[in-house]
Amino acid sequence: MPELNASVDQVEGGRDQGAPIAPPRCSPHAIPGLNHGWLSRLRSYLMIDPLIWVYTVILGVLALPVGIGDNSGRRLHWFSRTWSWLIMKTIFSPVKVTGLDKIDTSKPHVYAANHASALDIPVLYVNLPFQFRIAFKKELLSYPVVGWQLKRSGQICIDQQNPSHSISSIRAALKGLQKGLPLVIFPEGGRTPDGEIKPFLQGAFFLAIKAQVDIVPIALVGTYELLPMNTYHIRCRPLEMRVGEPISTTGLTMKDLPQLSTRVQKALEDLYYAVERKS
């Protein structure tokens, strides 16, 4: 399987070499006057964080026996979505969704989202009204309960240290797309440490080209400010999920990966950095 092996290297290799890096831009997502002082910390540490762990442990343990024989993944998807719904209700952060009505959700797409927070996945599970798979890094398998659920629910594990170990997962994702099961990817390859969108991994779009399905950019706005890296302080605030126009891959080949990656990143940045006009 020389083509598949080469594609795995593209999916998990380094970031684009020689690609121009845009200068940092100021995030438009801070809310003036919104205070997250000691009361916010107490609410997060003493109420929100413990509740999230309770949801994770209880639903994760219940999902283990329920998932036996769940070849379609529907039952485990229900658990993931219920877990996400409980989290979103607990963190007092309403999500405004725009653009999803322009997407034909009956067709399989690759949804490319920016990755700014550990709470990005609950936002997606609650606001995407269909079953999907998520491509995730192998490191998440080491987390108790969360790792079990990811593995048992048929999500797509990407091993960045040993690319050949990801071949079976990539095959499964490709078969899923061909059978109509959408895929969510985070083409930056990891969470952003500063809220800025980072260069995309070109190989992240290999599956979209291989399956000849459209790529839909999704900008998750405010999730970085909600929960940055290296903290458990959840700063409750309004969020947005901005869905862009589908980008076709019809007729594209692996040679078109660099141009496609650039086009998707530009579309996602336009969504993410756009400042909402007040009427």
Secondary structure, DSSP 8 states (H G I E B T S, - for coil): -HHHHHHHHHHHS-S-SS---------TT--TT---SHHHHHHIIIIIHHHHHHHHHHHHHHHHHHTTT-TT-HHHHHHHHHHHHHHHHHTT--EEEESGGGS-TTS--EEEE----TTHHHHHHHHS-S--EEEEEGGGGGSTTHHHHHHHTT-EEE-SS-GGGGHHHHHHHHHHHHTT--EEE-TTSS--SSSS-----GGGGHHHHHHT--EEEEEEESHHHHS-TT--------EEEEE---B--TT--GGGHHHHHHHHHHHHHHHHH------
